[in-house]
Structures are given as C-alpha cells and as structure tokens.
Amino acid sequence: MSSVMSPVVNVAMSAIDVTIRPCASHRDLQTCVELQRRVWNFSDADIVPAALFVVAQHTGGHAYCACDGGRAIGFALAFAAWRGGSRYWHSHMVGVLPEYQNHGVGRLLKLYQRDEALRSGIDAIEWTFDPLESRNAYFNIMRLGAIARHYLPDCYGATTSPLHGSLPTDRLLIEWPLRARRVESAISGRSGGSYSFENAQHIAVPSAVGEWKTGDPERARQVQSGLRRKFTDLFSRGYAVTGFRRGDENCEYVLEPYED
Ligand SMILES: CC(C)(COP(=O)(O)OP(=O)(O)OC[C@H]1O[C@@H](n2cnc3c(N)ncnc32)[C@H](O)[C@@H]1OP(=O)(O)O)[C@@H](O)C(=O)NCCC(=O)NCCS
C-alpha cells in the first residue's frame, strides 16, 4: 500500500523477535486500528480509522507496524507536514501493546521512522505528548534526544481514553531534529540532555501523577495547571526542555535557553 520502498528491519530482542515494516495491506491497517483499542482503550469516537492511515500513506506520510513473528504488537502513524518552507513529518501516533512496553519496541519504531525520514530527504519529525507522563518524557527527551518549546493547552479537547483521564489534553510539542548532535548522541546511548548550563531551569512533576489522572483527577488537574503556567512562562522567555530526570517521588524537566 505504501508507495515508498521501505526496508523491513528485524531485531532479535531477549524474548521477542521484532520486525518493523511499512503496513502493506488493508488488513495491516485494520490491525493498527485494533491496536489503538488495546493501547489507549479508545472508544470508537476517538479511534483513527483505517481510511486516515491510507490518506497518510498516499500523501507522503506513513504507517509502520512492529510485529513479533506474525503478531502486530505496535505501530507508528505519521502525516506529511509543511512549515516555513520546510517539509517534516508529524507523527500522530506511536503505540505498543501494554505487555510489550518497556522492551525497546517503541524506540525501534522511532529509529525506523528516523531512518526512513532521512532516506526521504526529511530531517525533522514532530509529535505531541502529555507532560504528566514521565515515561513518555524520558523516552522522548533522553532516549531520543528531542526537545520541546511549545505548550499546547487542551490540544485535542476531551478524549475517551482512560490514559488521558478527564483532564484537558495539554501537550508539549516535541521537535526531533534528526541530524542534530544531541539526537545522534542520545540514540547512540549517550545522554541527550546536558545539565551543565548555569542558567538551567527546572520544573518538577510528581512521579505518580500519571496514575492520579484516573485515581485522583482533581490532584492531577492541579499539577497540570501548575505545569501549564510554568512551561508557558519559560517557553515565552526562550527556554526549551532539553533534559528529564527520573526520581522515585518526583521527576524533573530541565530547561535551557535554546536557539536553533
Ligand atoms: C510510549 C510508548 C510508545 C513507548 O514504547 P516502549 O516500547 O514502551 O518504549 P521503550 O521500551 O523503547 O522505551 C521506554 C523507556 O521508558 C522507560 N520508562 C518506563 N517507565 C518509566 C517511567 N514511569 N518513568 C520514566 N521512564 C520510564 C523505560 O525504562 C525505557 O527506557 P530504557 O530503554 O532506558 O530502559 C509505549 O509505552 C506506549 O505505547 N504507550 C502508550 C501510548 C502512548 O503514550 N504513545 C505515545 C504518544 S502518541
């Protein structure tokens, strides 16, 4: 179905044998639709239908799936995008089945996206994520070397996913400049974030807040309001998120003055 001749990448991990490849049939795309139900628990109202995956593939974006043997366990969906005279990809969704999470599959999908982007002459990918999700923060900032400097309040409006709770869907816009040294350093295993700047700023976030979204939404909402205020203020003063520290009680976003 994809018009781009993308390779199939096979990686043997400890207990699973992961293959990443472009979705090649309507059946593949339907599987991505089903994966959304398992990963986000979306109701039909919020599911991205197979037709939009087709549109993404036909307009310069892509749909990739990650398979363990014959079983699809994750996918990536991205749209072609254009800003300020430059082409880039907007990666709308990357999801991995809960029982396969934290085994490196998400990272493989992102690295495959990066390789394919560079092969296609694209050197930037963007996506959004919820700053209350420490795993996603760590994954995006530290494992991939991406940065964030835009805060999008209630980006998607209300959704039906329990992962989003009943909160406004505030998001950080992630920028992944694929050829940047910080990205190369992060994906090769060296830290993507530097904490050495004298004037770095820090924004703390309770490590448990992701769980509060469903268990104690009011408490999560208060944390979200605080983050919205602090990020908006620092971004307006030219800072970008360049690091993320994990902790048992609290995690911490690290922001530095940032210029392209
Ligand atoms: C986000 C997602 C795609 C990542 O895929 P994955 O296969 O779990 O990712 P990886 O295993 O490659 O990397 C996850 C990293 O987060 C780390 N991590 C796990 N839980 C964490 C936590 N609570 N806080 C901080 N880091 C955490 C893991 O240790 C791992 O890092 P490591 O490789 O240094 O050990 C997947 O978790 C997912 O589908 N989540 C639900 C849907 C979603 O949020 N999608 C993204 C927005 S569209």
The ligand as an SDF file (V2000), in Angstrom:
LIG
                    3D

 48 50  0  0  0  0  0  0  0  0999 V2000
    5.3140    5.4620   24.6580 C   0  0  0  0  0  0  0  0  0  0  0  0
    5.4960    4.0770   24.0400 C   0  0  0  0  0  0  0  0  0  0  0  0
    5.2040    4.1210   22.5580 C   0  0  0  0  0  0  0  0  0  0  0  0
    6.9800    3.6700   24.2440 C   0  0  0  0  0  0  0  0  0  0  0  0
    7.1670    2.3610   23.7210 O   0  0  0  0  0  0  0  0  0  0  0  0
    8.0140    1.2820   24.5440 P   0  0  0  0  0  0  0  0  0  0  0  0
    8.2150    0.1200   23.6720 O   0  0  0  0  0  0  0  0  0  0  0  0
    7.3970    1.0650   25.8870 O   0  0  0  0  0  0  0  0  0  0  0  0
    9.3690    2.1380   24.7080 O   0  0  0  0  0  0  0  0  0  0  0  0
   10.8580    1.6480   25.0180 P   0  0  0  0  0  0  0  0  0  0  0  0
   10.8260    0.3440   25.7350 O   0  0  0  0  0  0  0  0  0  0  0  0
   11.6440    1.7360   23.7690 O   0  0  0  0  0  0  0  0  0  0  0  0
   11.3610    2.8290   25.9840 O   0  0  0  0  0  0  0  0  0  0  0  0
   10.6560    3.1830   27.1490 C   0  0  0  0  0  0  0  0  0  0  0  0
   11.6360    3.8170   28.1310 C   0  0  0  0  0  0  0  0  0  0  0  0
   10.9060    4.4450   29.1980 O   0  0  0  0  0  0  0  0  0  0  0  0
   11.4250    3.9750   30.4390 C   0  0  0  0  0  0  0  0  0  0  0  0
   10.3500    4.0350   31.4430 N   0  0  0  0  0  0  0  0  0  0  0  0
    9.3970    3.1050   31.6880 C   0  0  0  0  0  0  0  0  0  0  0  0
    8.5660    3.5500   32.6700 N   0  0  0  0  0  0  0  0  0  0  0  0
    9.0000    4.7900   33.0170 C   0  0  0  0  0  0  0  0  0  0  0  0
    8.5570    5.7740   33.9590 C   0  0  0  0  0  0  0  0  0  0  0  0
    7.4830    5.5740   34.7270 N   0  0  0  0  0  0  0  0  0  0  0  0
    9.2360    6.9480   34.0240 N   0  0  0  0  0  0  0  0  0  0  0  0
   10.3080    7.1780   33.2490 C   0  0  0  0  0  0  0  0  0  0  0  0
   10.7850    6.2890   32.3400 N   0  0  0  0  0  0  0  0  0  0  0  0
   10.1350    5.1050   32.2340 C   0  0  0  0  0  0  0  0  0  0  0  0
   11.8960    2.5700   30.1560 C   0  0  0  0  0  0  0  0  0  0  0  0
   12.8160    2.1510   31.1200 O   0  0  0  0  0  0  0  0  0  0  0  0
   12.5260    2.7670   28.7790 C   0  0  0  0  0  0  0  0  0  0  0  0
   13.7960    3.3660   28.8850 O   0  0  0  0  0  0  0  0  0  0  0  0
   15.1530    2.4710   28.7460 P   0  0  0  0  0  0  0  0  0  0  0  0
   15.1630    1.9770   27.3290 O   0  0  0  0  0  0  0  0  0  0  0  0
   16.2450    3.4520   29.0340 O   0  0  0  0  0  0  0  0  0  0  0  0
   15.0150    1.3740   29.7490 O   0  0  0  0  0  0  0  0  0  0  0  0
    4.6300    2.9970   24.7470 C   0  0  0  0  0  0  0  0  0  0  0  0
    4.9250    2.9730   26.0980 O   0  0  0  0  0  0  0  0  0  0  0  0
    3.1300    3.2170   24.5660 C   0  0  0  0  0  0  0  0  0  0  0  0
    2.5530    2.6750   23.6280 O   0  0  0  0  0  0  0  0  0  0  0  0
    2.4990    3.9780   25.4820 N   0  0  0  0  0  0  0  0  0  0  0  0
    1.0550    4.2290   25.4240 C   0  0  0  0  0  0  0  0  0  0  0  0
    0.6760    5.0910   24.2220 C   0  0  0  0  0  0  0  0  0  0  0  0
    1.4700    6.4030   24.1600 C   0  0  0  0  0  0  0  0  0  0  0  0
    1.5900    7.1020   25.1630 O   0  0  0  0  0  0  0  0  0  0  0  0
    2.0310    6.7180   22.9560 N   0  0  0  0  0  0  0  0  0  0  0  0
    2.8630    7.8920   22.7560 C   0  0  0  0  0  0  0  0  0  0  0  0
    2.0990    9.1120   22.4280 C   0  0  0  0  0  0  0  0  0  0  0  0
    1.2580    9.0020   20.8620 S   0  0  0  0  0  0  0  0  0  0  0  0
  1  2  1  0
  2  3  1  0
  2  4  1  0
  2 36  1  0
  4  5  1  0
  5  6  1  0
  6  7  2  0
  6  8  1  0
  6  9  1  0
  9 10  1  0
 10 11  2  0
 10 12  1  0
 10 13  1  0
 13 14  1  0
 14 15  1  0
 15 16  1  0
 15 30  1  0
 16 17  1  0
 17 18  1  0
 17 28  1  0
 18 19  1  0
 18 27  1  0
 19 20  2  0
 20 21  1  0
 21 22  1  0
 21 27  2  0
 22 23  1  0
 22 24  2  0
 24 25  1  0
 25 26  2  0
 26 27  1  0
 28 29  1  0
 28 30  1  0
 30 31  1  0
 31 32  1  0
 32 33  2  0
 32 34  1  0
 32 35  1  0
 36 37  1  0
 36 38  1  0
 38 39  2  0
 38 40  1  0
 40 41  1  0
 41 42  1  0
 42 43  1  0
 43 44  2  0
 43 45  1  0
 45 46  1  0
 46 47  1  0
 47 48  1  0
M  END
$$$$
